[in-house]
């Protein structure tokens, strides 16, 4: 059984540098946005066997109680740190916490390298 969850979010945020040195920069930020999400994940499943179904094989029943498509207003808090390797190359790591009006909470973290052209 395969399922997919996908979505898109659009918003605006602000960031503030709390520690800025020659080669280091630490920022905190807050974003607000609207979010559209669709999911094919089922809410529950039951397996029915031969005495109930009168079939010679088990039957799996997938039930959906929640809507497949949802809209939400969300808020994200972020903390990031950037280190300059060279004047044009940076290493960055950040973490964030997101909550929305559907009651979902999402935590994330990432690291990367950026090049300024």
C-alpha positions as CSV (number, residue, x, y, z in Angstrom):
1,X,0.0,0.0,0.0
2,X,1.4,3.4,-1.0
3,X,0.2,6.8,-0.1
4,X,1.2,10.4,-0.8
5,X,1.0,13.6,1.1
6,X,1.8,16.8,-0.7
7,X,1.2,20.5,-0.3
8,X,2.2,24.1,-0.9
9,X,2.5,27.0,1.4
10,X,2.9,30.7,0.8
11,X,3.7,33.3,3.4
12,X,5.9,36.1,4.7
13,X,8.3,36.2,7.6
14,X,10.9,38.3,9.4
15,X,14.3,37.4,10.7
16,X,16.5,39.2,13.2
17,X,20.2,38.6,13.7
18,X,20.9,38.0,17.4
19,X,24.6,37.4,17.1
20,X,26.7,38.8,14.2
21,X,30.4,38.4,14.1
22,X,32.9,38.7,11.2
23,X,32.3,35.0,10.0
24,X,29.3,34.0,12.1
25,X,25.6,35.0,12.0
26,X,22.8,33.6,14.2
27,X,19.2,34.5,13.4
28,X,15.8,33.9,14.8
29,X,12.7,34.3,12.7
30,X,9.0,34.0,12.5
31,X,6.9,33.2,9.4
32,X,3.1,33.2,8.9
33,X,1.6,31.6,5.9
34,X,-1.4,29.8,4.3
35,X,-1.1,26.1,3.5
36,X,-2.9,23.7,1.2
37,X,-2.3,20.0,1.7
38,X,-3.6,16.8,0.2
39,X,-3.1,13.3,1.5
40,X,-4.2,9.8,0.5
41,X,-3.2,8.3,3.9
42,X,-6.1,6.3,5.4
43,X,-7.2,6.9,9.0
44,X,-7.8,3.3,9.9
45,X,-7.7,-0.2,8.4
46,X,-9.3,-3.5,9.3
47,X,-8.6,-7.0,8.0
48,X,-11.7,-9.2,7.6
49,X,-11.2,-12.9,7.3
50,X,-13.2,-15.8,5.7
51,X,-15.9,-16.4,8.4
52,X,-17.0,-12.7,8.1
53,X,-16.7,-12.1,4.4
54,X,-17.4,-15.6,3.0
55,X,-14.4,-15.2,0.7
56,X,-11.5,-17.6,0.6
57,X,-9.0,-14.7,1.3
58,X,-8.6,-11.8,3.7
59,X,-10.2,-8.5,2.8
60,X,-8.6,-5.2,4.0
61,X,-10.9,-2.2,4.5
62,X,-9.4,1.3,4.5
63,X,-11.4,4.1,6.1
64,X,-11.1,7.8,5.7
65,X,-12.6,10.0,8.4
66,X,-10.6,13.2,7.8
67,X,-10.9,15.2,4.5
68,X,-8.2,14.4,1.9
69,X,-7.7,18.2,1.1
70,X,-7.1,20.7,3.8
71,X,-6.4,24.4,4.1
72,X,-4.7,26.0,7.1
73,X,-3.1,29.2,8.5
74,X,0.2,28.4,10.0
75,X,3.1,29.9,12.0
76,X,6.7,28.9,11.9
77,X,9.5,29.7,14.4
78,X,13.1,29.4,13.1
79,X,16.6,29.4,14.5
80,X,19.6,29.4,12.1
81,X,23.4,29.8,12.1
82,X,25.6,30.7,9.2
83,X,29.4,30.4,9.0
84,X,31.4,32.1,6.2
85,X,34.0,29.8,4.8
86,X,35.1,32.3,2.2
87,X,33.7,35.7,1.2
88,X,31.3,33.9,-1.3
89,X,30.8,30.5,0.3
90,X,28.7,29.9,3.5
91,X,27.7,26.8,5.6
92,X,24.2,27.1,7.2
93,X,22.3,25.0,9.7
94,X,18.8,25.7,10.9
95,X,15.8,24.2,12.8
96,X,12.2,25.2,12.8
97,X,8.9,24.4,14.5
98,X,5.6,24.8,12.7
99,X,2.0,24.8,14.0
100,X,-1.2,25.3,12.0
101,X,-4.9,25.7,12.5
102,X,-5.6,22.0,11.7
103,X,-3.6,21.1,14.9
104,X,-0.6,19.7,12.9
105,X,2.9,20.3,14.4
106,X,6.0,19.9,12.2
107,X,9.6,20.0,13.2
108,X,12.4,20.4,10.7
109,X,16.1,20.8,10.5
110,X,18.5,21.3,7.6
111,X,22.1,22.1,6.7
112,X,23.5,23.3,3.5
113,X,26.2,25.1,1.6
114,X,25.5,28.3,-0.4
115,X,27.5,30.2,-3.0
116,X,27.1,33.9,-3.6
117,X,27.7,34.8,-7.3
